[in-house]
Amino acid sequence: MGDSFETEQRQLSQLWKKARKDGCLSPWEQAKAFALNEAWGTMHGEATYGKYTWIAERVHVQGPDNKHPTSEGIAKLVKRMTEDGDDWFPGKVYGSLGGRPSVVSETSKAIVANSTMALKERGVEPTYALIIAQCPNATINPNTGEPVSKQVVYYILESRCYDIDPDVPWNHRKRLANAALPPQDIEKRLTFGTHMLSLGRTPSWYFRHVLWTDICNSVLPTTLRKANMQALAQKGGSGWISEGAQYESCNRRGRKEDLVLAGRECVRVYWMPILAQGKLHLEVSGTAFQGDHVGGVPLFVHKLRAAVNARFHRSQPDTVFVDRGGGFYHGHGGITEEFKNALKLHKFKAFHGDDAIIQPGRSGDLWLHETAISWVKNRLRRTLPQEPWHETEEEFASRLKAAAEYVNSKYDVDGLCRQMPRRMRDLVHKTKGDKTGK
């Protein structure tokens, strides 16, 4: 019994004191890091400045040199401890057990981290696509010749990028929650969904007959100052932010008005999406267009007819679905005379006829063309020129056309054109009138 007990003790000691490989913390050292993190909280409360360096100086990684881990490594370990809660234990392994070396060298990681932090300092939100474009050589996988995966890039951001203190690296966290719908809007959306399902129209019917379109515009900056203001306004609901740095200007959203309000430092270019029969086309109306006003409707419908004649030769869609913008409908839901006459002149008909009172506002998540517009705008953000304040209207039109080609080749536009019945079922039966998340 004595020999067996001693053998078990030696095995237990090895399990606690041996790391998976050199350069890693053993379970025993991880347990010390856990205790030190608890001790820091007792001494300093929620303050984090210097914490990870303090812990790193008191534990050692496995290896002949008895080195300390990096503060970034400790920060990642503490983050895992916190996220796992009671499920964490010393020695827990994350990801693959293999010892495959990183495809990105330490030098390349430093290049990516420094370049990404510089982007953020300039007010540009770092995304995977933008980082790959900014660091094409440092992010190439030498084994495949292709860019490394998102997971590799995000690991670099989480371990090496920071806002204020290197000991407090970035984490992808929320900025603001989406605004909730008021009860009366939810009720109206539910009524609309029930009405649409009662029509009994199939996905194929929507595909063949409906033109989804709208009046859109992009505000192009003409100065560096305006371009920076727009970059701040385009920040998403989540972003790469260090704990404690949420209130820094570079981590806050800018004013959304800077994306839609024109002025002396920008020009407004109008354009229209045309989604039908599995294809998306974008038509530029220019800076002189009257926008969402009855005065611009005749030209809008004229361009719509020209686009349909040019692109649909056999079976032409003839039913126009738009939102209840001021150029199309009055506040009470009745169609404007200008829109009605233009549709009749060009042999179109409105989806809801002369009265669209059933169609709710605050429902961009329901309209198929809004999904296509979001794809386009995402592509426009990713193809933004290095000096956007120098971009001309003609250059923007070319970029818009390229965005449409990209959307048609990379997204399921064909499937999108058949989605309306499914969205209405989700609206009625899943969300009961609330946002669908589309």
N, C-alpha and C positions, 0 to 999 in steps of 0.2 A: 504493500500500500504506500509505503514511504517513497519508494523510487517512482511510482506512478504519479504521486502528488508533485514531486520535484520536477518531473518531466512536464507536467501540465503547467507548472509555474514558469518554467523556462519558455515554453511555447507562448504562454500569455504575455510574457515580457517581450518576446520578439514581435508579437502582433502589435503591441503598444509602441515599441521603440523603433520599428523598422518602417521606413517610408516605401512607397511604391517604387520610387527610383530616386537617384541623386538629384538634388535641387528641389525636392519636395519636402513638406513638413510631415513628420511622422504623426500618427494619431495622438501620441503623448504631447508633442509640441502644439498640435492643433487644440488639444484640451487646455494647454497653458494660454494659448491665444484667446480662447473662449473666456477663461477666467480673467485675463487681463482686460478684455473688453468690458466685462461686468464691473471690474474694479474702476476702470476709467469712468463709467457711468455714475458710480457712487461718488467719485471725487469731483467730476466736472459736469455732471448732468448731461444735457443734450449737446454741449459744445463738442465739435469734432476737429477743430483745428489742431494739428499735430498728433492726433490720436493714433493714426495708423503707423506713423514713424515710431512713436513711443512703444507700441506693441512689437513692431518688427525688431527693435533693438534688444528685445528680451526673449526672443525665440530664435531657433536655428534650423536651417534646412539640412537635410542629410547630405553628406559629402565629406571628403578629406579635409576641406578647409574650414569646416564648421561655420559657414557663412550665415548671415542674417537674410531673411527674405526681403523682398522689396515692399515698400509701403503700399504699392498698387496691388501686390498679391495679397497682402493682409486685408486691404479694403474689399477685395473680391470675396475672400473667405468670410469676413464679417457679414457681407451682404447675403451670402448663402446661408449662414447661420440664422440670420434674421428672417429671411424668407421661408426657410424650412421649419422654423419654430421647434416644436417637440419632435419633428421627424429628423432633425439633424443629430448626428453622432460623430465623434472623432474617428477619422479614417474613411468617412463616406466618400465614395468615388462618383464623380460627375462625368457624363459623356462616355467616350470609348475607353476601354481599359488598355488599349494598345499604346505603344510608345512611339507612335509615328511622329517624326519631327515636323515642326511648323514649316509651311511652304513659304512663309514670309520671313525674311531675315530680320534681325534686330535693327539693322540700319533702315530697312524699308518700313518697319513699324514706326520708327521715329519720324521718317519722312511723312508718312500718312497722318500721324498724330499732329505734327506741327502744322501741316498744310490744312488739316481739318479745323484746328483751333483758330488758324488765321482766317479761314472762311467765316467762321462764326463771329469773329471780332469785326469783320466788315459788314455784318448784318445779314449774311447769307446762311440760310438754314442748311446744315450738312445732311445730305441724303446719300444713300449708297451709290446711285448713278452719278451724282455730282463728284463724289470722292474718287470714283473710278476714273472719271474724266479728268480730274485735277491731278491725279497721281497714276498715270497709265503704266509706267514702268515698275513702280513700287508695289503695285497690286496685281501683277501678273503671276499666275501659278506656273513655275518653270516646268512642271511635269506635263501640263496640258496646253500651255501657251494662251490660255484664256484667263480672264479676270477671276480672282478668288471669290468665294461665296460671300453672301451677306453676313453669315455667321462669323467669318474670319475678320471682316471689316468691323463689325459691331464689337467683337472682342477687343480689338485695338482701341476703339472709342471708350469702352468701359474700363480699360486698364491703364490707358496712357493719357487720355484727354481730361481736362479739368477747367473750371471757370476761375477759381481764386487760389485754391490750395491743392498742390499735387497729391496730397493725402486724401483728397475728397474727389475722386474721379467722377466722370459723367455717369448718369443713369438715365434711361429713357423713361421720362415721367410726364404726367399730365400737366397741362397748363390750365385749361378751363373746361368745364363740362358744357355739353350742348344745352341750349335752352330748351326747356320743356314746353310742350304744346298745352295751351289752355283747354279746359274741358269742352267749351263750345266748339273749338276747332276739331277736336277728336270726334265729337258727335257728328259734325258735318262731313268729315272724311268717311266715317262709317256709313252714313247715309249714301254718300257718293259710291262707295265700293259696292254696297248692296244694289244700287241702281245699275251699275256697270255690269255686274254679274247677271242681272235680270235680262239684259239685252241678248245674252246667249251667244255672243260672238266668239269665234274660235281664234286660236293663235294664228292660223293661216289667214283668216279674214283680215286681221290687223296687218299682217305681213303684206298682203296684196293691195290693200286699199288706203292705208293711212300714211299721211305725210306728217311727220313730227318736226316742228320748226319753231323758231323764236327769233326775237331781235336781241342780239348780244353785242357787247362792245368790250374793247380792251383799251385801257388808258396807258399810253406809251409815254415814258418819262423823257423830257428833253434836257434835264440837268442831272448831275451826279447826286445832288441833294434829294431830288424827288425819287431817284432810283433807290437810294438807301432807305427812304421812308417806305417805299413799296416793299422792299425786302423784309422789313420788320412786320409789315401788315400781312405778309403771306405766310407767316409762321403758323404751323398747324397746331392742333390741340395737344400734341405731345412733342417733346423735343429732348435733345441731349443736354442735360442740366446737372450740375453738381448739387448735392444736398446742401441747403443753406444759401444757394445762389439764385433762388427763384425770383428774387426782387431786383436783380441786376437788370439794367435796361436791355442788354443784349438777349436776355432770356424772356422778356415780356413780348406779348404781341403788340404790333403797332396798331394804328387806327385803320380799320377796314375801309374808312372813307377815302384813304389815300389810293385805294385800288379802283374806286368808282367815280370819284369826283375829279373833274378836269379843272384846269386853271392855267396860269401863265407858264408853269413848268412842265406841261404835258399836253398831249393831244389825244382825242378820243377817236378810235377807229371802230366803226360799226361792221358787224358781220352776222351772217345767219347760217345756222346749221340746218341741213336738210337730211333727215333720216327716213329711209324708206326702202323696203324690199332688200334688206340685208346690206345696205351700203350707206355710208355717211359722206355727204358732200358739204363743203364750206364755201359760202359765197361772200365776198367782201363788198360792203356797201360804201365804204370810205368814210371820210371825216365830215363831209357835207350832208350826210343822211340825217333826217329829222328825228331819228330814234323812235322810242315808244310813244308816238304821237300820231293822231289820225292823219296828219299831213304826210307822213312817211309811208302809210299803208299801201297806197297805189303802187309805188315803186317796189315795195317789199313783195307784193303778190306778183307783180310783173317779173321780177327776178326769179321767183319761185316757179312760175310757168316756164320761163326760159330754161331753167335748170332741169325741170322734169322732161321737157321736150328733147333736151340734149342727151339725157342719160337713160330715159325709159322709152323705148321705141315700140314695143309690142303691147304690154299691159301697163298702162299708166295709173299710178295711184291718184285718187281725186278727192280724198277726204282729209281736210286740214285740221290738225290738232295743235292748238297753241294754248298758252296760259291766258289768264284774264287780264292782260296788260291793257293800259289805257288806250292804245291805238286800236285794239281789237274789240273790247267790250266796255260798256259803261259800268259804273259801280254797282248798279242793281242787277247786272248780269246780261242785259240786252246787248245785242251786237251793234257796233257802230255802223252808220250808213256807209262810211268810206270802206270799211272792211267787207261789208255785205256786197256792195256794188263791185268792188275789185274782184272778189271771188266769183261773182256771177259773170263778169266780163271775161275772165280767164278759165271759165268752166270748171271751177272748184266748188266744193261745199264745205261748210263748217261742221265739225264732228257733232256739236250740240245744236246745230241749226241756228235759229235767231236768238235763242235764250240759253245762256250757259250758267244760270243761277245754281244749278246742281253741282257745278265744278268748284271745289274748295280752293282757298288760298293756302299758303304755307305747306305746299305739297310737292316740292321739288323731288322728294324721294320717290314719288309715284310716276312721274313723267319720264318716258323712255329717252326723250331728247336731252333731259337734264343729266342722265347718266353719261350719254355720249359727250356732252359739253364738259363734264368733269374729266373725262379721259383726255379731251383736247387740251384743257387748261393745264392738266398735269404734264402733258408733253411740252406745252409752251414754256412751262417753268423749267423743264429739264434742258430745253434748247435755247435758253436765254443767252444772248451774246454777252461777251465779257464786258462790253461797254454799252448797255442797253439804251443809254441816253443819246446814242448816235444812230440808232436804228431808224430807218425811214419807213414810211407807210408801205412802199413797194417791197421792202425787205421783210416787213412784218407779214405782208400778204403771202410771200413765198414761204415763210416759216409756218404760216397757218395751213397752207396747202400741204406742206410736208407733214404737218401734224395729222391731217385727215388721212393721208396715205398710211401713216404709221398706225393709226387707230384701226383702219380697215384691215391691215395685215396682222396686227398683234392681238386684237380683241375679237370677241365673238359678237360682231355686229349683227350677223344673221340671226343668232339666237335672241339678241336684244329686241329685234323687231317683232318677236313673237311673245314677249314677256308680259304684256298687259293683263291677260286673264290670270296669270299666276300671281302677279302683284296685287290684283284685286282680291283674290282668295286669301292671300296672306294678310291683307289689310282688314278683311272682315273676320276671318276665323283665327288668326294668330295674334295680331296686335289689337284687335277690336277698335280700330280707328287711329291708334297711336302710330308713331314713326315706324316704318318698316325696316330701316337700316340700309336701304338700297342706295 
